[in-house]
Amino acid sequence: MIWGRPTNLWLGFVTAATGMLSVALVAAGVDSTLVANLVGGGLVGLLGALIALVAYQPPTLSPGDTFNVETPKGFPNYQTTVATPPAADQPPVPAPDV
């Protein structure tokens, strides 16, 4: 997730944006082979790696951290604490209303 959006949406956006950039550069008279190599291979690869680096960060919860489990509207939210591996987390309990 990046800014609340799933990774596949970001990858689709980057693909569409670089495609439009390629079309614009070729229409402006830049050599199509150069555009295909620089934009297609270089820029898309770089942006894809950047998205993977940002989106797939390891979890930020550590053993002993408490977190809230939010449920759909109309259902109670829950709160649980991360256990030290290999123990299982404690069962969730209803979270206090905020």
C-alpha positions as CSV (number, residue, x, y, z in Angstrom):
1,M,0.0,0.0,0.0
2,I,1.2,3.5,-0.9
3,W,-0.9,6.4,0.4
4,G,-3.9,4.0,0.9
5,R,-3.8,2.6,-2.6
6,P,-2.8,-1.0,-3.5
7,T,0.4,-1.7,-5.3
8,N,-1.3,-3.0,-8.5
9,L,-3.0,0.4,-8.9
10,W,0.4,2.2,-8.7
11,L,2.0,-0.2,-11.1
12,G,-0.9,0.4,-13.6
13,F,-0.6,4.1,-13.2
14,V,3.2,4.0,-13.8
15,T,2.6,1.9,-16.9
16,A,0.0,4.2,-18.3
17,A,2.0,7.4,-17.5
18,T,5.2,6.1,-19.1
19,G,3.2,4.9,-22.1
20,M,1.8,8.4,-22.5
21,L,5.3,9.8,-22.1
22,S,6.6,7.5,-24.8
23,V,3.8,8.6,-27.2
24,A,4.4,12.2,-26.5
25,L,8.2,11.9,-27.0
26,V,7.8,10.0,-30.3
27,A,5.2,12.6,-31.5
28,A,7.6,15.3,-30.6
29,G,10.2,13.8,-33.0
30,V,12.5,11.9,-30.7
31,D,13.9,8.6,-32.2
32,S,11.5,5.8,-31.3
33,T,14.3,3.3,-30.6
34,L,15.8,5.8,-28.1
35,V,12.4,6.3,-26.4
36,A,11.8,2.6,-26.2
37,N,15.1,1.9,-24.5
38,L,15.2,4.8,-22.1
39,V,11.5,5.1,-21.2
40,G,10.4,1.5,-21.7
41,G,13.4,-0.2,-20.1
42,G,15.0,2.3,-17.9
43,L,12.3,4.5,-16.5
44,V,9.7,1.8,-16.1
45,G,12.2,-0.5,-14.4
46,L,13.3,2.2,-12.0
47,L,9.8,3.2,-11.0
48,G,8.8,-0.4,-10.6
49,A,11.7,-1.0,-8.3
50,L,10.9,2.2,-6.3
51,I,7.2,1.0,-5.9
52,A,8.4,-2.4,-4.7
53,L,10.8,-0.8,-2.3
54,V,8.1,1.5,-0.8
55,A,5.1,-0.9,-0.9
56,Y,6.7,-4.0,0.4
57,Q,8.3,-2.7,3.6
58,P,8.4,-5.2,6.5
59,P,5.8,-4.8,9.2
60,T,6.4,-2.2,11.7
61,L,4.8,-4.0,14.7
62,S,7.1,-5.5,17.3
63,P,6.4,-8.1,20.0
64,G,4.5,-6.3,22.8
65,D,2.9,-3.7,20.5
66,T,-0.9,-3.2,20.8
67,F,-2.9,-2.5,17.6
68,N,-6.5,-2.1,16.7
69,V,-8.4,-4.3,14.3
70,E,-11.0,-2.1,12.5
71,T,-14.1,-3.9,11.3
72,P,-16.9,-2.7,9.0
73,K,-19.4,-0.1,10.3
74,G,-21.9,-1.7,12.7
75,F,-19.4,-4.3,14.0
76,P,-17.2,-3.8,17.1
77,N,-13.5,-3.0,16.6
78,Y,-11.0,-5.2,18.4
79,Q,-7.6,-4.7,20.1
80,T,-4.8,-7.3,20.3
81,T,-1.1,-7.4,21.3
82,V,1.7,-8.9,19.2
83,A,3.2,-11.9,20.9
84,T,6.9,-12.9,21.0
85,P,7.4,-15.6,18.3
86,P,6.7,-18.5,18.2
87,A,3.8,-17.9,20.5
88,A,0.4,-17.0,19.1
89,D,-1.1,-13.5,19.6
90,Q,-3.6,-13.2,22.4
91,P,-7.2,-13.4,21.2
92,P,-8.6,-9.9,20.2
93,V,-10.7,-8.1,22.8
94,P,-13.2,-5.3,22.1
95,A,-11.4,-2.0,21.7
96,P,-12.4,0.9,23.8
97,D,-14.4,3.5,21.9
98,V,-12.4,6.6,21.0
